[in-house]
Amino acid sequence: MTIRARLTLMLFCTLAPVMVAAGLGLYLFVRTALHNRFDDGLATRVEALIADTEVYDGRVAFDFDDEAMPQYELRARDGHTTAFFELYELTDDHAMRIVERSRSLADRSIISGSAADVPHGPWDLTLRGGLDIRALARTFLMPRDPPGPGTPPPEHRLLIVVAAPREPVDNPLHALAVGLFLAGTLITVAGVLGVRWALRRGLAPIDHLAAAVGAVHAPTLGTPIDAGPLPAELAPIRDRLNDLLARLHAAFERERRFTTAAAHELRTPVAELRTLLEVSAARPRAPEETARTLASSLGIAERLDALVSALLRLARVESGRERADAECFDIWPLLRAALAEAHGTAAARRVRFSVQVPEPLLVMADAELLAPAVRNIVMNAAEYADEDSAVRITMEPPGNGAADVALHFSNISSGVRPEAMGRMGEPFWRQEAARSAPHLGLGLSLAGAAASAAGARLEIGAVPEGGAARVTVSLHFPARGAGA
């Protein structure tokens, strides 16, 4: 069931009882008012007829004048009978003797039973012939002639019954009931149509928002949803959806760049290994050369295996399927292995490493995840640094406002363009023009992800210096893991 149908049904179920109760209350109020007014008229007629009753010569006499009371004629002057009455004398044995009755009754009777069956208040009945009337009865006493001086006179017990057709009450009530039914039906139909129209107009922003969300596809994840002006209740939903889409877009872009960077890094050792093997297979080699080729190939394969393992573990850690094992360990073995691996590239380009780090240097991190990050930072420094320059590796202890241990790798690089200095810290950024040689590593961007997963923090900065740029890559570790 749609929201419109549900709201329409809820409103109908809420308003229908209210309308029925209001209509019923109005009907009962009017019915009571008409009955009270009608009964007051009957009571007035009763009083008038009692006033015309007297005792004459020991007998009850009724001074009835057709001219004075034309409403009790067989046919009223306007062609409609307007009233009826019957006057009875009640005997000691509870019998009733008719004293007088209106000509309008003809051969009909208002009371068909005994006096004990007469209701105390007004009541409705139907005369023979199908005429609906409302009657009112009253018992009263009339004194008899006194039998002698000092003796209280006996009394005549009389019963007067007055009735009139119910048309003055039934016709307005019938018209009111029909009017209420038609008005209720019309209001219900108009209300349902009006509610559906109002809901369609009121919920139109939801349709616009749904259409805007439905138009979002993978290539447009980075485009914010614009559903036009929205009510205050829907604006937060749009904003949260835009935030979600922005996070999804960033995640997809990060995965895409991660895949691209990983593929680029893997292509280099694969191409190096293929070239080495093709050259070796081009002509017969001496056993010593073959052994050196195999050793080089094995070294490349081992480094390639370490890279793939690091990438897989990094993916597991970042996805939450595995937790990094942070422990306190000496980073010098990782630094020494990275310097040894970069020695050939650094020697070919006459790049010197100046290490000013105390030994041992205890840090808190995941050694397995941190190892490729350190190796890659050192290799990048060896490749990006200007020829005949120095790479300084220094340690900054906690204190002086610093809350952690920092390991800085700093070198001069002329290949970094000035406009790119502010982008070197962006995730997965690379400037191919700055490369001078292929290398095996995660790339600085992937190194940053690996360092973060390992429990460290990588920062990249570049500042102009003498027409070139001084690039500084820093690894920050928690201060509690530092030691010497």
N, C-alpha and C positions, 0 to 999 in steps of 0.2 A: 504494500500500500504506500502510495506517495505521501509526501508531507502535506500537499494540498488536500488530498482526500482525507488524511487523518485529522488535519486541523478543521476541515469542514465538518466532519462527523463529530468531532469534539465540541465545536461551537453549536451545532444543531442539538446534540444531546444535552448541552448546558442550557441553551435558550429555550428549547421546546418545553421542558417542565415549567420554566418561569412563565412562558406565554400561556400555557394551559392553566397554571395556578392563577395568573392575573385574570384570564378570561372567566374562569370559574368563580373567582372572587367577585368580579364585576357582576356576573349573572346572579349570584346569590344575593348580593347587595341590592340590586334592582328588584329581584323577586321579593325579598323581604320588605322593601319599601312599598312595593305595589300591594302586597298582601296586607301590610299594616294600614295603608290608606283604604283599601277595600273593606277591611274589618272595622275600621272606624266608621265607615258609612253604614255597615250593617248594624253596629251598636247604636248609631244615631236613629236608625229606623226602629230598632227595638224600643228605645226610649220613647219615641213618638207613639208607637202602638200601645205601649203600657199606659201612656198618658190618656189614651182614648178608651181605656178599660175602666169600668165602674161596676158597682154592685147596686142593683135596683130591685127593690121588693124581694130581697133575699136571693136574687139570681144575678149571675154575672151577665152584664150587658156590654156590648161593644159598639161604640158610636163610630161606625165606618161610613165614610162619605166618599163615593167614587169621584166626585168632582174635586174633593180636596186631595185625594190620593189616587191620581190616574195611573201611577206606575203599577198598581196591583190589579188593573183591569185585565180582562182576558187578552186583549190586544191593546197595547199602549198606543197613544196617539201617533207616535212616529212609526208604528208598524211593528215594533219589537217589544216583547215582554221584558220589563226591567226589574221586577221584584216579585217575591212570593212571601206569604206568611201563613202560619197556622197558629190558632190559639186553643189550648186544651185546658180543661179543668181536671186536676188530679184528685181522685177519690181516695178514701182511706184504705181501700184494698188495692191501691197502686194501679187502678185502671185509669184510662184517659177518656174523657168525654170531650168531643170537639165542640168548641164554643163558636168559633168563626174561622173562616179560611178565605184566602183571596180568590177572586174569580180567575186569576191568571193560572191557577193550578188546574182548573177544570176537574177532571176525574183523577188527577194524580195526587200523590201525597209525598211530603218531605220526610216524615217519620214513618217508617214501616214497622217498627217494633214497639217495645214498651218504653216507658220513660227512663228505665234504668239503662237502656242502650244508647241514650242520647249523650254524645261527647260533651265535656265541660267547656271546651273552647271551639273556635271555628273549625269546620271540617269541609272537605270536598266530597261531592257525590254526583251521581248522574240520575236525572229524572227519567222516568219512562218516556221513551221517544228520543233518547240520546242527548238530552240537553245537559251540559256540564254546569253545575252550580256550586256555590259556596254558601254554607249556612252557618247561622249563629243562634243558639238557644239560650234562654234565660228563664229561671224559675223565680216567681215572685208571689207575694201574698196580698190578698185583699180582705179587709174585715167584713164579717157577716153582720147582719142586724143583731143588736144585743138582745138576749132573751129577757133581761130584767135589770133593774138598778143594782149597781155594785158587782155585777158579774162581767168579767172580761168577755168581749164578743169572740166567737169562734172566727176562724180565718179560712178563706178560700185559697187553696194552693193552685196556682196557674202556671202554665208552661207556654211561653211564646217562642216561636221559631220563625226566623226571618232568613230568606235566601235570595240570592241574585245570580244571574248568569256570570260565568267566570271570564267572559270575553274581554272585559276591560283589563284583566290581568294576563290571561293566556295569550291574547294576540300580541301585546307588546313583548312578552317574554319569548314567544315564538320568533318574532321579528329580531329580537336581540340575539337569540341563539343562532339563527341563520346568519345574521350580520357578523357575529363573533367567529363563526365557522369560516365564512367567506374571507373575513379579514385575516384570520389566522392562516388560512391556506395561502392567501395572497402574500402575507408577510413572510411565510415560510419559504415560498418559491422565490420571492424577491430577495429574501435574506440569503438563501443558498446561492442564488446567482450573484448577489452582491458580494458575498464572502469569497466566492471563487474568483470573481474579478479582482477583489481587493488582494486576495492571496497571490493571484497571478502577477499583479503589479508589485506587491510587496516582496515576493520571492524572485522577481526578475533578476536582481543582482546575483542570486545564487546560480541561476541559469547562466548568466554572463561569466561568473567565476568558474563554473563547471566547464563552459566552452573554452575559456582561456586555459584552464588546466589540461583539458583534452587536447589542446593544440601543442602542448609541450612534447617534444621528442628529443632523442639523444643529441642531435646537433644543436638544439636550442635550449639546452639545460641552463646555460649561462645567461639567458635572456629573462629578466624579471617578468612575472605575470602582471599584465595590465588589463584589469576587467572594468576599467572606468571608475567613476565615483561609486564607492561602496558605503553602506551604512556602518555605523560605529561597531556593530556586532560582528561584521564580516571583515572589516579591515585588519584586525589581528590575525585572522585565519590566512588572509592573503599574505601578510607579512611573514607569518611562520612558514607558509608554503615557499615563499621566495627565499627565506633563509635555508630551508631544506634543499631546495633546488640548487642554491649556491654551494651548499656543502657537498651535494652529490656531484655537481659540476667540478668542484675542486678535487674531489676524490677521484673522479674519472680522469681528469687531467693529470693528477698526480700518478695514477696508475699508468696512463698512456706514456707520460714522460719517463716514468720508472722503467717501463718495458723498452722504450726507445733507447734510454741510456744504457740499460743492461745489455740490450742487443748490440749496441755500439761497442761496449767494453768487451763483450765476448767475441766480437768479430776480430778484434786485434790479435789476441793470442791464437785464435783459430787460423787466421791468415799467416801469422808468424810460423806456426807449426806446419802448416801446409807448404809454405815456401821452403822451410828447412828440409822437409821430407822430399819435395820435388827436386831440390838441388842435389840432395844426397843420392836420389835415384837416377839422376841424369847420366852418370858415368860411374864406372867401378871406383870404389874407394878403398884406401888402405884400411886395415883393421883398426888402426889407431883413430883415423878420421871417422870411421863408422861408429866406433865406441863413443867419440866425442859427440857425434850427431845424436846418437841414442840417448846419451846423458842429457844433452840440451833439450831433446824432445820430451824426455821424462820430466825434466824440471818444468817445462812449459805445461805439460799435462797435469802435474801436481799443483801448480799455481792456478791452472784453469779449474781443477777440481775444487780447490779451496775457495775460489771465487764463486762457483756455482753453489757450493755448500753455504757460503755466507749469504748469498742472495736468497736461497730457500729459507734459511733460518731467519733472516731479516723479515721476509714476507710473513712467516708464521708469527713472529713476535709482534709485528705491526698489526696483524689481523686479530690478535688476542688469543690465538690457539696455543701459544707458548709464551712463557714468561722468561725475561732475561734473568740470568743468575749473577747478580751483583755481588762481588766479593773483593776483599782487599788483596791486591797483588802488586808486585814490582813491575812497572811499565818498561824498565830498561831492556829486558829481553825482546819485547816487541819492537822497541826503538832500534836496538842493535840489528835485528833481522831486517828491518825496513832499510836501514842505512846500507847494509851489505847488499841487498837486492838492487838498490839504486846506484851502487858504486860504479857499475859499468857506464850507465848513462851520464852520471855526473862527471866521470873522468874524461869521457869523450867530449864533453862540452866545457871542461875545465871549471866545473862548479865545485866549490869547496863547502863542506858542512862544518859549522862552528857550533859545537854542542856545549852549552853551559847549563847542564842539568845535574843536580846532585845524584849520586848513586849510593844506595838504591832510592827510587822514588815510588812510594806506595800510594796507590790511588784506589778508589772504589768504583768498580765497573764490571761488565761482563767481558772477560778477556777474549773469548772466542769472537764476539761481535766487534770488539774494539780493534782486533789485530788487522783486519783488512782496511779499516779506516785509517790507522796510523801508517800502514804500508802505502796506501794511496796518497796520503798527504805528502809523505816524503818523496814519492816518485813524481808527483806533480811539481813539487819544488825543484827537483832535479831537471825536469823537462822545461818548466816555464821560466826559470831564472835565466837572466842574461848570461852569456858566456863570459868566462873569467870573472864571475861574481861569487859572492858568498851567501850561503843560507844559514841564518842564525836560528838556533834552537835554544830557547831560554825557558826558565820556569819562574812563575810568579807565585810566591806563597800567599796564603790567606793573610789578611790584615790590610791596613790602610784603606778601609772601606770595602775590601774584597771579601766575599763570603765563601770562596772556593779556591782550589788550586788550579792554576792555568798553565798550559804548555803551549808556547808560541812558536810558530814556524814563520820566519820572515825572510823575504827575498825581493830583489829588484827585478822587474819584468818590463821590458820595453814593448812587448807584444800586446799589452792590455791597453785598449783604446781609452782615452779619457772619458768618453760618454758611457763606457761600460763599467766604470769603477763602482757606480752606485748599484749595479745589478749583480755583482759577483756574489752577494749574499742571498739572492733569490733561489728558491728550490729548483734544482735541475737545470740551472743556467749553465751554458757553456759557450765559449767563443772560440770557434775553430781556428781563427787566424792566430790565436795565441799559442797554438800547439806547435812544437818544433819536432816532436817525435812521437810515435805511437808508444803506448805503455799498457801494462796489465794492471787494472785497478777498478775501483767502483766509481770513479769520477767524484769530484768534490761534493756534488749534490747527494749522491748515494752514500758517500762517506759521512755526510751530515746525518742522513737517516740512520746509518749503522751506529754512529756515535750516540744518537738520541736513544736508540733501542738498547744500547749497551749501558745506558745510565749516565752518559756524559753529554756535553753540549758543545756543538761546533759553531764557531763564528768566523766569518770571512770578511775582510775589509781591505780597502786599497786607498792609498793617498798618493797624490803626485809628489814626485821627488826627482829633481834634476832632469826633467824632460821625460822621465819614465814613471813607473808606478811602483810603490812599495806595497806588495801584497803580504798580508798577515793572516795566517790561518791559526785559530786558537782552539784548543781543546780544554774545556772547563770540567773539573771533577769536584765532587762534594768535598768540603774541607775536612770532614771527619776521616776521609781515607788517605790524607796526606801523611807522610812520614819520611825520615831520612835516616 
